């Protein structure tokens, strides 16, 4: 076994140990989609935030484009 193989094995062992300590956003006792309720809720919140932020940036970009066009073409 080479030094690289030993380092990879040690790394994977440490990763496995850390993953056992982690808390996961689902309840292992539940079945079906109920198991992933927190995960689904969090995903929906992120998607809504992305849409709102995208709309905000698009609105500001549109307004700034028209303001700059107005300023550069003259009053």
Residue pairs with C-beta under 8 A, 6 or more apart in sequence:
25 36
25 38
25 39
25 42
26 35
26 36
26 37
26 38
26 39
27 34
27 35
27 37
27 38
28 35
30 37
33 40
